[in-house]
Amino acid sequence: MATRIGSGRRKTKHKMRKPVRQKGKISLTRFFAEYDNGDRVVLKAEPAYQKGNYHGRFHGKSGIISGMKGRCYIVTINDQGKDKKVIVHPVHLIAVKK
């Protein structure tokens, strides 16, 4: 069996792309956004900022904030019946309205 060559962003050319009208500078309000424990968020990658990004299989999933680790948030996601914790920078999170 051959080993896979590449990083965590391999084969994500279309998934991690921004629409044309959203290209440009990163919004500072998203960059410095603050969330509380229990807030519901959606994982939506900011392709211009690679730090604190999650694995591509979690793109578009929703989860609950369960804590902080440095500047990043710990998001609990239900992935096919299993609860998983993902460490994500706030620029890659979008709050879900209640």
C-alpha positions in Angstrom: 0.0 0.0 0.0 1.4 3.4 -1.0 1.7 6.2 1.5 -0.2 9.4 0.9 2.0 12.4 0.0 0.9 15.9 0.9 -0.5 17.9 3.8 -3.8 18.2 5.4 -5.0 20.6 2.7 -4.4 18.2 -0.2 -7.4 17.7 -2.6 -9.2 20.7 -1.1 -8.8 23.1 -4.1 -12.6 23.7 -4.5 -13.7 23.1 -0.9 -11.3 25.7 0.7 -11.9 28.4 -1.9 -13.6 31.8 -1.4 -16.2 33.2 -3.7 -14.9 35.9 -5.9 -16.8 38.8 -4.2 -15.5 37.7 -0.7 -11.8 37.8 -1.6 -9.7 40.5 0.0 -8.6 41.3 3.5 -9.8 39.2 6.4 -12.6 40.8 8.5 -11.2 41.9 11.9 -14.6 41.3 13.5 -14.3 37.6 12.6 -10.7 37.5 13.6 -11.3 38.8 17.1 -14.7 37.3 17.6 -15.4 36.0 21.1 -17.7 33.1 21.9 -19.0 31.7 25.2 -19.2 28.1 26.3 -22.3 26.5 24.9 -22.5 28.7 21.8 -23.4 26.9 18.6 -21.0 27.6 15.7 -20.4 26.4 12.1 -17.0 25.5 10.8 -16.3 27.5 7.7 -12.6 27.9 6.8 -11.0 31.2 6.0 -8.6 30.2 3.2 -6.4 33.2 3.6 -5.5 32.3 7.2 -4.1 28.8 7.6 -3.2 28.8 11.4 -5.8 27.2 13.7 -7.5 25.5 10.8 -9.3 22.1 11.1 -9.2 19.0 9.0 -11.1 19.3 5.7 -13.6 16.6 6.6 -15.2 18.8 9.2 -15.9 21.7 6.8 -19.5 22.9 7.1 -20.2 21.0 10.3 -21.8 22.6 13.3 -20.7 22.2 16.9 -20.8 23.6 20.4 -18.0 25.7 22.0 -16.7 23.8 25.0 -13.6 25.8 26.0 -10.5 27.7 25.0 -6.9 26.7 24.3 -4.8 29.8 23.8 -6.4 32.0 21.2 -8.4 29.1 19.7 -11.6 27.5 20.8 -12.4 23.9 21.5 -15.5 22.9 19.4 -17.3 19.6 20.1 -18.6 18.0 16.9 -20.8 15.0 16.4 -19.1 13.0 13.6 -21.1 10.0 12.6 -22.3 9.2 16.2 -19.0 10.1 17.9 -18.2 13.3 19.7 -15.0 14.8 18.6 -13.1 17.9 19.9 -11.6 20.2 17.3 -9.3 23.1 18.1 -10.2 26.0 15.8 -9.2 29.7 15.5 -12.2 32.1 15.7 -11.6 33.3 12.1 -12.8 29.9 10.9 -16.0 30.0 13.0 -19.5 31.5 12.3 -22.0 31.9 15.0 -25.4 30.3 14.6 -28.4 32.5 15.4 -30.7 31.2 18.1 
